[in-house]
Amino acid sequence: MPTTTQSNRTMTKADLVERIYENVGFSKKEAAEIVESVFEEMKQALESGDKIKISGFGNFVVRRKAARKGRNPQTNETIIISARKVLTFKPSQVLKAALNENGAG
């Protein structure tokens, strides 16, 4: 069985604040305000239907999914899955290259 070097660690908003505090030199309060502000701006842009493109990172896009037929696997009953919006992320070629620079596996 191949071994994996992937970490199971999750980066949180608090981790972002800490890294901005350490690397940029803002106070923790200022770093927290910046992170909150960036996320709020992104949220508002996506809610209004705008696409977010971050050069060297990727694109965030809200897509509409039409209503469709589905099946309840427990009862086999046919159900209608309502129309909804989903958030998609497509990484840039730069990010893809960075993720794969150490080779697959």
C-alpha positions in Angstrom: 0.0 0.0 0.0 1.5 3.4 -1.0 2.2 5.8 1.8 0.8 9.3 1.8 2.4 12.5 3.1 -0.8 14.5 3.1 -1.6 16.2 6.4 -5.1 15.9 7.9 -4.8 19.4 9.3 -7.4 22.0 8.4 -6.5 25.7 8.1 -9.1 27.8 10.0 -9.9 31.5 9.9 -7.9 31.9 13.1 -4.9 30.3 11.4 -5.2 32.9 8.6 -5.3 35.7 11.2 -2.3 34.3 12.9 -0.3 34.0 9.7 -1.2 37.6 8.7 -0.2 38.7 12.2 3.2 36.9 11.9 4.1 37.7 8.3 2.7 41.2 7.7 3.1 42.7 11.1 -0.5 43.9 11.7 -1.9 43.5 15.2 -4.0 40.4 15.7 -7.1 42.7 15.8 -6.2 44.3 12.5 -5.4 40.9 11.0 -8.8 39.6 12.1 -10.6 42.6 10.7 -8.8 42.1 7.3 -9.7 38.5 7.1 -13.3 39.2 8.1 -13.5 42.0 5.5 -12.1 39.9 2.7 -14.5 37.0 3.4 -17.5 39.4 3.7 -16.6 41.1 0.3 -16.3 37.6 -1.3 -19.6 36.5 0.2 -21.4 39.7 -1.0 -19.9 39.3 -4.5 -21.0 35.7 -4.8 -24.5 36.5 -3.4 -24.9 39.1 -6.1 -23.9 36.6 -8.8 -20.4 37.9 -9.5 -17.5 35.6 -10.3 -14.4 35.9 -8.1 -11.1 35.5 -10.0 -7.9 35.5 -7.9 -4.9 35.5 -10.2 -2.6 32.6 -9.5 -5.2 30.9 -7.2 -8.4 30.2 -9.1 -12.0 31.2 -9.8 -15.1 31.0 -7.5 -18.4 30.8 -9.4 -22.0 30.3 -8.3 -23.8 28.0 -10.7 -27.5 27.2 -10.9 -28.6 23.6 -10.8 -32.0 22.9 -12.2 -34.6 20.9 -10.4 -34.3 17.2 -11.1 -35.7 13.8 -10.3 -34.0 11.8 -7.6 -34.6 8.7 -5.6 -34.8 8.1 -1.9 -32.4 5.1 -1.5 -34.2 3.8 1.6 -37.7 3.7 0.1 -36.9 3.7 -3.6 -39.5 6.6 -3.9 -39.0 9.1 -6.7 -38.6 12.6 -5.4 -37.9 16.0 -6.9 -34.7 17.6 -5.9 -35.3 21.4 -5.9 -33.4 23.9 -8.0 -30.5 25.4 -6.1 -27.3 27.3 -6.4 -23.9 25.7 -5.8 -20.5 27.3 -5.3 -17.7 25.9 -7.5 -14.0 26.5 -7.4 -11.7 26.0 -10.3 -8.0 26.2 -9.4 -5.6 28.1 -11.7 -2.9 26.4 -13.6 -0.4 28.0 -11.2 -2.1 26.4 -8.2 -2.4 23.1 -10.0 1.3 23.1 -10.8 2.2 24.0 -7.2 0.1 21.2 -5.8 1.7 18.7 -8.2 5.3 19.9 -8.2 6.4 17.0 -5.9 4.9 14.4 -8.2 1.7 12.3 -7.9 1.4 9.9 -5.1 
